[in-house]
Amino acid sequence: MKRTRKQSLLRTLLYVILIVYAFITFYPFMWALAASFKPLSEITSGSLSLFSKHFTIEQYRYLFSPASGSMFTQWLVNSVIVSVIGTAINIFLNTMAGYSLARLTFPGRKQFYYGILAMMMVPAQVLLIPNYLIIKNLGMLDTFWALILPAAINIGNIFMMRQFFLSFPKDVEEAARIDGLSRVGTFFRIVMPLAEPSIATQAVFVFMGFWNNFLSPMLYLHTPSKFTLTVGLQMLQSADQGGQMWNRVMAASILTIIPIIILYIIFNRYFLQGVRMDGEK
C-alpha cells in the first residue's frame, strides 16, 4: 500500500515538473505570438503580458501589402521553392543511396560506406569556402541552385535509410521479381511505398534544414528579391530606421514558423506508425 502511494506521489511530482517545464518552454513562443498583435509602445514598455490593450493586425497587413514595399511574400515563395525542390532531391538520392549500400553488391562498397561515415565527422562550415569557389566557377552564385545542389544529399539520412533497408525483408523483393518486376521497378513500386515512415521522417528533417538555413543564403545570395526567409528576417530587422520594429519582426517570425508546424502535423502519424513487412502492400 505504501509502495503504491509512493509511486503515485512520484508520478504526480513528475507531472508537475513536466508541466512547469512545458510552460517555461512554451511561454516565449506565446509571447512572440502576442507581441505580433501589439503596438510597438507596448513591447518597449517591458511588459511580459500576453494580452494587449490595443490589439492590431497592422504588422501582418504591412508584411503582405505590396504598397508597403515589403518583400516578405517573395521571401516566403523563395523559401518554399528551395525547401520543396531540395527536399524532393534529397529524398530521391538519399533513399537510392541507402538502398544501394544495403542491397547491392559492387566493388568497394564497404570502403565507400566507411568513407561516408568518415564524412559525417566533417563540420559543414569547413566546406563553405570550397563550395563557394565551385559554385562561383559554375556561375550559380545568386541563384537557388547554389542552395540546393551543395545540400542535394545528406549523409546522416543515407545512413538512416541504409539501416532501414538492412531490416527490410528480402522475401518481399523476391516475390516482386518472381512477378516480373525489375530491380528498378521493385524499388519504386514496392520498396519506396513500404519505406514511407522512414522517408517521411527524412523529409521533415531535410525540409527543416532547408527552411531554417541561414548561413548558405547569406553567403550565396546577393539580390534582396532572391533572399529566403531567414536572410529576409535579418534584413527586415535591420531595415527600420530609428529603432527596431519588434512587433513587425515578431509577426514575420510567427509566419515563418507556421509551415514547419503544418508539415509536422501532416507527417506526425508516420513517426509513430509501424511498418508491416508481411507483403500485404
Buried (B, 14 or more C-beta within 10 A) or exposed (E): EEEEEEEEEEEEEEEEEEEEEEEEEEEEEEBBBBBBBBBBEBBEEEBEEEEBEEEBEEBBEBBEEEEEEBBBEBBBEBBBBBBEBBBBBBBBBBBBBBBBBBBEEEEEEEEEBEEBEEEEEEEEEEEBEEBBEBBEEEEBBEBBBBBBBBBBBBBEBBBBBBEBBEEBEEEBBEBBEEEEBEBEBBBEEBBBEBBBBBBBBBBBBBBBBBBBBEEBBBBBBEEEEBBBBBBBBBEBBEBEEEEBBBBBBBBBBBBBBEBBEEBEEEBEEBEEEEBEEEEEE
